[in-house]
Every structure is written in C-alpha cells, then in structure tokens.
C-alpha cells in the first residue's frame, strides 16, 4: 500500500480558522491537481472531524478523469474511507451516498445502534478498542484491494498516520493567506512528537495559483 497525504494550508500552517470552517486556501489549479490525485487513487481517506465540519463528497469531479477510470475497468470514483472511532458519521452525510463504495473504520467502542445505522450505507471495519487501530484498519483496506490511498485530513488523522508509520508521501499546497489562531487546526495535530520525529526528503517544488506545492517523500519507508 502507498499512502499519500494531501493537504492545503495557509502560509502560517493552518488548515482552517479556529471555528474550523472550510476556507478556500488554494485555487483552480490546485483544485484540478487534487482531482487528478483522487482519480489516480483506489481510496480517499478522511477523519470523522472532516466529515462533520465540511460534509465532503470525495468524488472525482472531472468527467474526463472519470471516463479514464472506467476505461481501465475501475469505478468512476475511488472508494471513500472515514476513520470514525465512535461512529459519529451522520447517516445523511454526502460521503455515504451511492456515488462510490464507502468504508467506515470504527473501534469496538462504537455503539451498536450507530453500527446498525452506518451498515446500511457503508462497509464497516472494526479495529481497536477505544480508538481505531490504524495499522489494523489499513491492513483490512489493503486486503480489500485498496493499494493507492490518498488522505485528505484532518490534522488529527494525519498526525496519527505519521505516528503509526503509515505515510509514504506528503503533498502540501501552501496558499497566500494568513489565518492565525492558537486553536486553529494545523497539518498534524494530535499530541505531537517529542522524539523520533518523522523525517522528509523534498522531492519537488511547484508553483500553483498564487502559492506553492511541496512534495516530500517520508524517509525510512
């Protein structure tokens, strides 16, 4: 499995405002690039916080890209994966529609009624007691045939994936915006590292819109 984390952040490293409202940090060029990365993926992964804040659809938008997927025998849009320890994903969330297969990764602590509600629209993967065990969950996704995986956030999930040693590549668009706020989410939230920091090797620097796209490979992967 190859895991690519893709994110857009402000010039001061924020994913959104302290209110966790969705902001347009990048522009048309980067939106098109993200659509291409989705189209190249077997699955797109987000945390439940992103679902609750943004209600993303996580589908390929460009009809030409969908057509290319169909031509190679793939579904026109990749599978969608929500990491959701306690089963908080709303049953009317856009990510649970019939545009693509959706997997919900739950912990054993997820209530039975939430499991039953989500099972009507998603494939359920249970891994971990109180929180999703990402190593086990991603192993199950790989067993389901999902090899090229794109992660779109949020910061808590991204940190946890780095902590678990699951990230192979990091692509970050840095936009020409200052958001500020000590409580605004950053690229990698969670507890943070105090030792054994993941190290990155810079692979490419590309100018897009009025910002820059940085591509790093994760060392020792």
Buried (B, 14 or more C-beta within 10 A) or exposed (E): BEBBBBBBBBBEBBBBBEEBEEBEBBBEBBBBBBBEBBBBBBBBBBBBBBBBBBEBBBBBBBEEBBEBBEEEEEBBBBBBBBBBBBBBBBEEBBBBEEBBBBBBBBBEBBEEEBBEBBEEBBBBBBBBEEBBBBEBBBBBBBEBEBEBBBBBBBBBBBBBBBBBBBBBBBBBBBBEBEBEEEEBBBBBBBEEEEEEEBEBEEEEEBEBBEBBBBBBBBEEE
